[in-house]
């Protein structure tokens, strides 16, 4: 799942106002560092002593050696978040600036470039009206909520926004989450806080929306939660390296390996504890009802009210989701766990959760494919299954925002393939070109209308021609879609779904009956242009 940030190459402070008095530029080749959340970083000033050679403290920034995706050495700028000493050997926990936090790691002393250290600048004291020294007036840097509220109304004025899912209203929370991802607007003057990644936001909403078993809430984004606290997780035959902080009990965070039962997800501090637990645990599948099976793939529906142990699933998921905060009350939620079957049982591949009653038409609250199963088509299978449930319920649905960077890519890919599949399957009638409306696409796919429009805009298919909107497919798009569909081997078969929508506020369901909705057939159309009649400009909504 492209990283988002101020970028590298000396453009991070452009438009941010003049630097403070006494500030000196960093060494050539590393550009200006992004505006930090506290103070400024830079080489020591005239009245400051540089750190002793070989000694680096928390908060310093310096180049750190790492291997990139091409297995090449690079020296990105990183901030030291913590230092620990193990048997006389110092380890440094670093966060790479403008990289996702999943890449944060402990590094040794020999990977630090100590010749180019940038230390946190001390706040200058300014005299007050009575002549006594005092701290300078507060700046937007110190109040992230205020700086965001001041910054957000300015950005839309540029009009340089990428196509994306339009929100129902331009409320402060929606803008706060989406502006760094969906806008290319130049930042307004004045200091601002940097954005670590697409799925991170330093600003904490004053009243976060408490929905989803993992809610979107950055109120606890402090130095503790910025650091991974679990080294390794053993889950069945896999060992997982967590990406982010997860609030497991404190006594488990210092262990080299955390052991989980792969069926009930109870955790233990040693392999012996796990083996003793397995002699008592009689589960060989998630504790719920199996509502889908085809081949080795199964889906289980778990009611959060009836299975109180399923906060354990949320704890595991939090290790790989940075944009969510754990919410222990699972009563209002349903969990759909995808498993892969072998002779030893049903092994968890991924899951998604949803609210039993959602006023915003969310069909997914949280969604995750475990790292050993990523890049194998399971993510799209989870998404497709969530929309298949929406079809049976007779609703349109959309995932809860914000999406992580990997989640956004997966959803955009699924929406694109599904909508192109519908368009290319249209047949002309009586010698006319095929016609379809946005609402019809939404009804066929159960994808919410706003997501359909944003996907068509993302693919650049919508054009306004002679008083009407037309959808134009180029040969490149058609060929790319055909290549992508050849690689997509895993699909949901609606005939294998045994599911009855839940009714009432309690979310109780009746007897399971086989799903009767047919799969959408795919037929190649000879025409590549579809007029969209009865739709007046300028709005698509």
ZAMARGU-4260 file (C-alpha; in steps of 0.2 Angstrom, whole numbers, plus 5000, padded with zeros to 4 digits):
<rodrens>
0) 5000/5000/5000 | 5015/5028/4992 | 5021/5037/5006 | 5014/5055/5010 | 5024/5069/5018
5) 5033/5085/5015 | 5045/5076/5004 | 5064/5076/5002 | 5075/5087/4992 | 5074/5104/5001
10) 5056/5109/4999 | 5049/5105/5016 | 5049/5123/5023 | 5043/5132/5007 | 5029/5143/5011
15) 5030/5141/5030 | 5037/5158/5034 | 5054/5164/5040 | 5065/5153/5051 | 5067/5158/5069
20) 5082/5170/5073 | 5099/5161/5074 | 5093/5146/5064 | 5107/5139/5053 | 5104/5128/5038
25) 5108/5109/5039 | 5122/5102/5029 | 5121/5102/5010 | 5113/5087/5002 | 5100/5084/5016
30) 5088/5099/5013 | 5077/5107/5025 | 5070/5095/5038 | 5051/5095/5039 | 5043/5106/5053
35) 5043/5095/5069 | 5030/5093/5081 | 5040/5102/5094 | 5053/5115/5092 | 5065/5115/5077
40) 5079/5104/5072 | 5096/5109/5065 | 5114/5110/5068 | 5119/5117/5085 | 5118/5136/5086
45) 5133/5148/5090 | 5128/5147/5109 | 5125/5128/5109 | 5137/5114/5111 | 5136/5100/5099
50) 5133/5083/5106 | 5149/5073/5110 | 5155/5062/5096 | 5146/5045/5098 | 5133/5051/5109
55) 5115/5054/5103 | 5100/5058/5113 | 5081/5056/5110 | 5074/5069/5099 | 5089/5071/5088
60) 5088/5069/5069 | 5102/5062/5058 | 5104/5051/5043 | 5102/5032/5046 | 5108/5018/5035
65) 5094/5006/5029 | 5090/4995/5014 | 5076/5000/5002 | 5065/4989/4992 | 5078/4987/4978
70) 5090/4980/4991 | 5101/4996/4990 | 5108/5006/5004 | 5101/5023/5007 | 5103/5036/5021
75) 5086/5044/5024 | 5084/5057/5038 | 5077/5049/5054 | 5072/5055/5072 | 5078/5045/5087
80) 5063/5041/5098 | 5071/5031/5111 | 5088/5024/5117 | 5091/5008/5127 | 5106/5000/5134
85) 5108/4981/5133 | 5123/4973/5141 | 5133/4989/5137 | 5127/4990/5119 | 5116/5005/5114
90) 5101/5003/5103 | 5092/5017/5095 | 5073/5017/5090 | 5072/5028/5074 | 5057/5034/5064
95) 5062/5038/5046 | 5055/5055/5041 | 5042/5055/5028 | 5041/5036/5029 | 5027/5025/5036
100) 5029/5021/5054 | 5029/5002/5050 | 5047/5004/5045 | 5052/5011/5062 | 5065/5000/5070
105) 5079/4998/5082 | 5096/5001/5075 | 5114/4999/5081 | 5127/5013/5083 | 5136/5009/5067
110) 5121/5013/5056 | 5120/5031/5062 | 5129/5046/5053 | 5135/5055/5068 | 5143/5069/5058
115) 5126/5076/5052 | 5117/5077/5069 | 5102/5089/5070 | 5098/5093/5088 | 5081/5100/5094
120) 5082/5119/5096 | 5079/5126/5113 | 5064/5139/5114 | 5071/5156/5115 | 5065/5167/5130
125) 5058/5184/5126 | 5056/5198/5139 | 5038/5202/5145 | 5030/5219/5147 | 5037/5221/5165
130) 5054/5217/5159 | 5055/5199/5166 | 5060/5185/5156 | 5046/5174/5150 | 5041/5162/5136
135) 5036/5168/5119 | 5018/5168/5114 | 5010/5152/5110 | 5011/5147/5091 | 5000/5135/5081
140) 5014/5123/5083 | 5010/5120/5101 | 4991/5118/5098 | 4989/5105/5084 | 4970/5106/5084
145) 4971/5125/5082 | 4984/5124/5068 | 4973/5112/5059 | 4957/5122/5060 | 4966/5137/5054
150) 4975/5128/5040 | 4960/5118/5033 | 4949/5132/5026 | 4963/5139/5016 | 4968/5123/5006
155) 4952/5121/4996 | 4954/5138/4989 | 4968/5132/4977 | 4956/5120/4968 | 4970/5108/4966
160) 4961/5092/4973 | 4963/5075/4967 | 4947/5065/4963 | 4942/5056/4978 | 4926/5050/4988
165) 4916/5066/4991 | 4911/5067/5009 | 4893/5071/5014 | 4898/5088/5022 | 4914/5098/5024
170) 4915/5095/5043 | 4931/5098/5052 | 4934/5079/5055 | 4932/5074/5037 | 4944/5087/5031
175) 4956/5084/5045 | 4958/5066/5039 | 4957/5068/5020 | 4966/5084/5017 | 4983/5077/5017
180) 4979/5063/5005 | 4967/5071/4993 | 4974/5088/4991 | 4989/5095/4982 | 4986/5113/4989
185) 5001/5123/4995 | 5001/5124/5014 | 4997/5141/5022 | 5010/5152/5029 | 5016/5148/5047
190) 5023/5133/5056 | 5014/5117/5053 | 5016/5099/5059 | 5022/5086/5047 | 5012/5071/5041
195) 5021/5054/5044 | 5011/5044/5031 | 4994/5043/5022 | 4986/5034/5037 | 4993/5045/5051
200) 4986/5062/5057 | 4994/5071/5072 | 4979/5082/5075 | 4967/5074/5088 | 4948/5078/5084
205) 4940/5086/5099 | 4926/5073/5099 | 4932/5058/5089 | 4918/5047/5082 | 4917/5031/5093
210) 4913/5018/5080 | 4921/5002/5074 | 4929/4989/5085 | 4945/4999/5081 | 4940/5017/5081
215) 4949/5032/5073 | 4956/5042/5087 | 4973/5050/5088 | 4971/5057/5106 | 4984/5044/5112
220) 4997/5048/5099 | 5011/5051/5111 | 5029/5045/5112 | 5024/5028/5119 | 5011/5023/5106
225) 5023/5029/5092 | 5035/5014/5096 | 5031/4996/5093 | 5030/4987/5109 | 5029/4969/5103
230) 5045/4961/5095 | 5037/4946/5087 | 5021/4936/5087 | 5020/4917/5084 | 5003/4913/5077
235) 5001/4895/5071 | 5015/4891/5059 | 5019/4909/5056 | 5030/4922/5065 | 5023/4940/5062
240) 5033/4955/5065 | 5021/4969/5071 | 5021/4986/5062 | 5013/4997/5076 | 5010/4998/5094
245) 4996/4987/5102 | 4990/4989/5120 | 4995/4971/5125 | 4998/4969/5144 | 5014/4978/5150
250) 5022/4961/5156 | 5021/4954/5138 | 5030/4969/5129 | 5047/4964/5135 | 5046/4946/5128
255) 5056/4941/5112 | 5041/4931/5106 | 5022/4933/5110 | 5013/4916/5108 | 4995/4916/5102
260) 4982/4902/5100 | 4977/4903/5082 | 4959/4898/5085 | 4954/4908/5100 | 4969/4921/5100
265) 4972/4920/5118 | 4990/4925/5122 | 5004/4918/5132 | 5022/4922/5137 | 5030/4906/5133
270) 5029/4891/5121 | 5025/4880/5136 | 5010/4890/5141 | 5004/4889/5123 | 5006/4870/5123
275) 4997/4869/5139 | 4983/4879/5133 | 4981/4869/5117 | 4978/4854/5127 | 4962/4862/5134
280) 4956/4873/5119 | 4945/4862/5109 | 4942/4875/5095 | 4949/4871/5077 | 4940/4886/5069
285) 4935/4903/5074 | 4921/4903/5087 | 4906/4907/5076 | 4895/4901/5062 | 4902/4896/5045
290) 4892/4905/5032 | 4903/4902/5017 | 4914/4888/5010 | 4922/4885/4993 | 4937/4875/4992
295) 4948/4878/5006 | 4942/4896/5009 | 4928/4898/5023 | 4920/4913/5031 | 4914/4913/5049
300) 4902/4926/5057 | 4906/4930/5075 | 4894/4941/5086 | 4904/4952/5097 | 4891/4951/5110
305) 4891/4932/5111 | 4910/4930/5110 | 4918/4941/5123 | 4936/4934/5119 | 4936/4943/5102
310) 4944/4959/5109 | 4959/4948/5106 | 4957/4949/5088 | 4957/4968/5089 | 4973/4967/5099
315) 4981/4957/5085 | 4974/4968/5072 | 4980/4984/5080 | 4998/4978/5077 | 4995/4981/5059
320) 4983/4996/5059 | 4990/5013/5064 | 4975/5024/5060 | 4964/5015/5073 | 4963/5015/5092
325) 4957/4999/5101 | 4939/4999/5107 | 4935/4985/5119 | 4916/4985/5118 | 4913/4973/5104
330) 4894/4971/5108 | 4888/4982/5093 | 4899/4973/5080 | 4900/4958/5069 | 4916/4950/5064
335) 4918/4940/5048 | 4934/4930/5049 | 4941/4922/5033 | 4951/4906/5035 | 4961/4893/5025
340) 4958/4875/5029 | 4970/4860/5031 | 4971/4844/5041 | 4975/4854/5057 | 4960/4866/5056
345) 4954/4883/5050 | 4968/4895/5050 | 4965/4914/5051 | 4969/4923/5035 | 4961/4940/5038
350) 4945/4948/5044 | 4933/4963/5043 | 4921/4970/5056 | 4905/4980/5054 | 4892/4988/5065
355) 4876/4979/5067 | 4867/4996/5064 | 4876/5009/5054 | 4868/5026/5051 | 4882/5030/5038
360) 4879/5014/5028 | 4896/5007/5033 | 4898/4989/5028 | 4916/4988/5035 | 4923/4996/5051
365) 4940/4988/5051 | 4948/4976/5038 | 4964/4967/5038 | 4974/4953/5029 | 4988/4946/5040
370) 5005/4949/5033 | 5009/4931/5028 | 4994/4931/5016 | 4996/4948/5008 | 4999/4950/4990
375) 4989/4934/4986 | 4972/4941/4982 | 4965/4938/4999 | 4962/4957/5002 | 4951/4959/4987
380) 4942/4943/4992 | 4938/4951/5009 | 4931/4967/5001 | 4921/4957/4988 | 4913/4947/5002
385) 4908/4962/5012 | 4899/4969/4996 | 4891/4952/4993 | 4883/4953/5011 | 4877/4971/5006
390) 4869/4964/4991 | 4860/4951/5001 | 4854/4965/5013 | 4848/4975/4998 | 4859/4990/5003
395) 4874/5000/4996 | 4889/5001/5007 | 4906/5009/5010 | 4921/5007/5021 | 4923/5017/5037
400) 4935/5031/5034 | 4950/5035/5035 | 4957/5020/5026 | 4975/5015/5028 | 4987/5017/5013
405) 4986/4999/5009 | 4968/4998/5012 | 4965/5013/5000 | 4975/5005/4987 | 4965/4988/4989
410) 4948/4997/4988 | 4952/5008/4973 | 4958/4992/4964 | 4942/4982/4968 | 4931/4997/4964
415) 4940/5000/4947 | 4939/4981/4942 | 4921/4979/4948 | 4915/4995/4939 | 4925/4991/4923
420) 4918/4973/4923 | 4900/4980/4923 | 4904/4993/4909 | 4912/4980/4898 | 4898/4968/4900
425) 4884/4980/4894 | 4875/4976/4878 | 4868/4988/4865 | 4850/4987/4861 | 4842/4991/4844
430) 4858/4997/4836 | 4861/5010/4850 | 4876/5013/4861 | 4874/5005/4878 | 4868/5016/4892
435) 4869/5015/4911 | 4867/5027/4925 | 4877/5030/4941 | 4863/5024/4951 | 4861/5008/4941
440) 4880/5004/4943 | 4878/5007/4962 | 4863/4995/4963 | 4871/4982/4953 | 4887/4982/4963
445) 4881/4988/4980 | 4895/5001/4980 | 4889/5018/4987 | 4886/5031/4973 | 4900/5043/4980
450) 4913/5029/4978 | 4907/5025/4961 | 4909/5043/4955 | 4926/5045/4964 | 4932/5029/4955
455) 4926/5035/4938 | 4935/5051/4941 | 4951/5042/4947 | 4951/5032/4931 | 4947/5048/4921
460) 4932/5040/4912 | 4919/5054/4914 | 4919/5067/4901 | 4906/5081/4897 | 4901/5081/4879
465) 4887/5090/4870 | 4877/5093/4886 | 4878/5076/4894 | 4891/5065/4903 | 4899/5051/4894
470) 4910/5037/4900 | 4924/5033/4888 | 4935/5018/4889 | 4952/5019/4881 | 4961/5003/4874
475) 4974/5005/4887 | 4961/5004/4901 | 4952/4989/4893 | 4969/4980/4891 | 4975/4984/4908
480) 4958/4978/4915 | 4959/4961/4906 | 4977/4958/4912 | 4972/4962/4930 | 4957/4950/4929
485) 4968/4936/4923 | 4978/4937/4939 | 4963/4938/4950 | 4960/4919/4953 | 4950/4921/4969
490) 4932/4926/4968 | 4917/4925/4979 | 4903/4912/4973 | 4886/4919/4979 | 4879/4901/4977
495) 4891/4896/4992 | 4885/4909/5003 | 4873/4904/5017 | 4868/4920/5025 | 4852/4929/5031
500) 4852/4948/5035 | 4851/4952/5054 | 4835/4961/5059 | 4831/4973/5073 | 4843/4983/5085
505) 4849/4967/5093 | 4856/4960/5077 | 4848/4943/5078 | 4847/4933/5063 | 4835/4919/5058
510) 4839/4902/5050 | 4853/4902/5037 | 4847/4900/5019 | 4858/4899/5004 | 4861/4915/4995
515) 4852/4917/4978 | 4860/4931/4970 | 4869/4926/4954 | 4887/4932/4951 | 4889/4946/4939
520) 4893/4939/4921 | 4907/4947/4911 | 4904/4950/4892 | 4915/4960/4881 | 4906/4975/4873
525) 4911/4981/4855 | 4907/4999/4859 | 4918/5009/4871 | 4907/5025/4874 | 4892/5025/4885
530) 4881/5041/4885 | 4875/5045/4903 | 4858/5054/4899 | 4847/5065/4911 | 4862/5071/4921
535) 4864/5090/4921 | 4881/5099/4925 | 4890/5104/4935 | 4887/5091/4949 | 4888/5072/4948
540) 4878/5070/4964
</rodrens>
